[in-house]
Amino acid sequence: MYYTHTMYTSLPHDDHLDITPLQRALGSTATSYKYYWLWAIIELTLERRHAETGIVAESPVAYGGHHAIGLELKTDDILQRMLLLAWTPIVRYRLSLGSQDQLGSIVMRIFNDSDQQVRFYRTAEVQQLIADWFRRSQRSEYQDFLRYVPYRFLTPYFAEQLKGLTDSHKNRRIAELSSNDSGSGTAPYSLLNIQSGIPGSIRIAPAFEHYLRRSPQVIIGWVKYHLLEYLQRRNSSIPALVHKLEPAQNRDLTAERSHWIAYLTQVHPDGIPDLYSNATVTHAAFDLDHYIPWSFVQHNEFWNLIPSLSTENRSKSDCLPDWDATFAPFADQQYQFYRWCRQHNRSKPLEAYTLLTRGDDAITANGFTSRLQEHARPLYEIAREYGY
């Protein structure tokens, strides 16, 4: 999979390809299908050509450098890649693709039929899980998806030719037009091996492949930008959506731990009670737990961190703690840590706490707790609504 955290609001120009229909293809849509369909096609095209040539992207050279025969991709493979791409936002981060979106329904069906720990699987493990589901499943479970998405994505390329046609006649006409057009490179692909209205594969137009391989990160970044807009409309209360499209990179809490180690060593050399078990946590061995799960807030701000035993941290995992049982001791420990940072001029933690102190260096324990609750409780409630 090709990850890029850079997003682009426009596509690169190409002298040999009209990109206007491609821009229209990701216009107003009621589902996520077109975003993930295009993203999957890009990734599979890059991977297959890389396997053949050892090169992922092409230099922006003359048009004649593209492959003469377009790459053929099975639609089942494209759908499996779409499910893999959608897995992280749906399963790991519990985002909604919308009530009409069947892609999300299939992902949740696979998740619910499996060990719930797959929420934390690595990409290769999820890929295998999806492939196993496909082998066990009947094609009828996803055939409606393949009956429409490959055709509807091409609609902007043949807008004039499709005027006046009923939906029942559009698919056949799109298949004809894409097949006749594949040599000119106007449409991105043609539809092949159609049975009962379902294309078994597509053939990527050489000109379109050349375009993808010239600027793959820019084009994927453009797809992600539009997908993010789509998700934002359906998950408007969720923080840090931009970081929830793909698997997270490794989290480094080394800097944060150094402050907590110094605090525990100086102030609590004998340790403090673990928030979740009441056992003793010492500076010598602890995890930094995110009170509100990291997968929801997507940050390492000090006001959301608390030392915890490794066993308790793993047990809590991606779940919310019991607010009534834990918030008061959590807030008390936070205030003690904040006061220590103030006394020792620990600038990095203090910068994070300005969100709560609002410049009041003499804030009382009650005032600190009240502001921490004002900030954290709404996030806690939203996370709970999303199943944390």
SULGI-V568807 format. One record per pair of residues at least 12 apart in sequence whose ideal C-beta (glycine too) atoms are under 7 Angstrom apart, sorted by the first residue. I is the first residue (numbers start at 1). GAP is how many residues later the second one is. Records with the same first field share a line. If there is no record, write none. Layout:
I = GAP ; GAP
This chain:
1 = 42 ; 122
2 = 41 ; 44 ; 214 ; 218
3 = 243
4 = 213 ; 216 ; 217
6 = 211 ; 215
7 = 214 ; 217 ; 218 ; 221
8 = 210 ; 213 ; 214 ; 217
9 = 216
10 = 212
11 = 12 ; 208 ; 211
12 = 203 ; 206
14 = 197
16 = 47 ; 169 ; 191
17 = 168 ; 190 ; 191 ; 194
18 = 168
21 = 135 ; 136
22 = 166
24 = 132
25 = 128 ; 131
26 = 200
30 = 70
31 = 67 ; 69 ; 70
32 = 65 ; 69 ; 71 ; 195 ; 198
33 = 70 ; 116
34 = 119
35 = 188 ; 191 ; 192 ; 195
36 = 46 ; 49 ; 50 ; 67
37 = 41 ; 45 ; 112 ; 116
38 = 185
39 = 46 ; 181 ; 184
40 = 38 ; 41 ; 42 ; 45
41 = 32 ; 37
42 = 170 ; 174 ; 177 ; 178
43 = 38
44 = 29 ; 33 ; 34 ; 37
45 = 26 ; 159 ; 164 ; 167
46 = 167 ; 170
48 = 23
49 = 22 ; 164
56 = 160
57 = 156 ; 157 ; 159
58 = 152 ; 155 ; 156
60 = 154
63 = 147
66 = 140 ; 141 ; 143 ; 144
67 = 139 ; 142
68 = 138
70 = 112 ; 133 ; 134 ; 135 ; 136 ; 139
71 = 133 ; 138
72 = 120 ; 129 ; 131
73 = 128 ; 129 ; 131
74 = 126 ; 127
75 = 71 ; 75 ; 124 ; 125 ; 126 ; 127
76 = 58
79 = 63 ; 66 ; 67
80 = 50 ; 51 ; 54
82 = 21
83 = 23 ; 24 ; 47
84 = 42 ; 43 ; 46
86 = 17 ; 18 ; 21
87 = 20 ; 39
88 = 157 ; 158 ; 159
89 = 142 ; 155 ; 156
90 = 14 ; 17 ; 18
91 = 16 ; 20 ; 28
92 = 27 ; 203
93 = 151 ; 202
94 = 292 ; 293 ; 294
95 = 136 ; 140 ; 143 ; 149
96 = 138 ; 139
97 = 137
98 = 136
102 = 43
106 = 36
110 = 19 ; 20 ; 23
114 = 15
119 = 199
123 = 124
143 = 55
146 = 52 ; 53
147 = 50 ; 51
150 = 41 ; 49 ; 52
151 = 19 ; 20 ; 23
154 = 20 ; 24 ; 33
157 = 29 ; 30
158 = 16 ; 19
161 = 12 ; 16
171 = 26
175 = 16 ; 19
178 = 12 ; 13
179 = 12
182 = 21 ; 23
185 = 20 ; 21 ; 22 ; 23
187 = 18
188 = 16 ; 17 ; 20
189 = 13 ; 14 ; 15 ; 16 ; 19
190 = 12 ; 13
224 = 21
227 = 18
228 = 13 ; 14 ; 17
237 = 145
239 = 58 ; 59
240 = 57 ; 58 ; 59
243 = 55
244 = 54
251 = 43 ; 49
253 = 35 ; 47
255 = 93
256 = 32 ; 44 ; 46 ; 49
257 = 31
259 = 87 ; 90
260 = 28 ; 47
261 = 22
263 = 74 ; 77
264 = 18 ; 19 ; 43
265 = 18
267 = 73
272 = 35 ; 61
274 = 34 ; 35 ; 38
275 = 31 ; 33 ; 51 ; 54 ; 55
276 = 32 ; 36 ; 40 ; 45 ; 50
277 = 32 ; 35
279 = 30
281 = 26 ; 27 ; 28
286 = 21 ; 22 ; 23
287 = 21 ; 23 ; 26
288 = 17 ; 19
289 = 17 ; 19 ; 24 ; 27
290 = 14 ; 15
291 = 13 ; 15 ; 30 ; 39
292 = 12 ; 28 ; 84 ; 87 ; 88 ; 91
293 = 25 ; 26 ; 27 ; 90 ; 95
295 = 23
296 = 87 ; 92
297 = 82
301 = 51
302 = 47 ; 50 ; 51
303 = 31 ; 49 ; 50 ; 52 ; 53 ; 69
306 = 24 ; 27
318 = 70
319 = 69
320 = 60 ; 63 ; 64 ; 68
323 = 57
327 = 46
331 = 38 ; 41
334 = 38
335 = 30 ; 33 ; 34
338 = 15 ; 30
342 = 19
355 = 20
356 = 12 ; 15 ; 16 ; 19
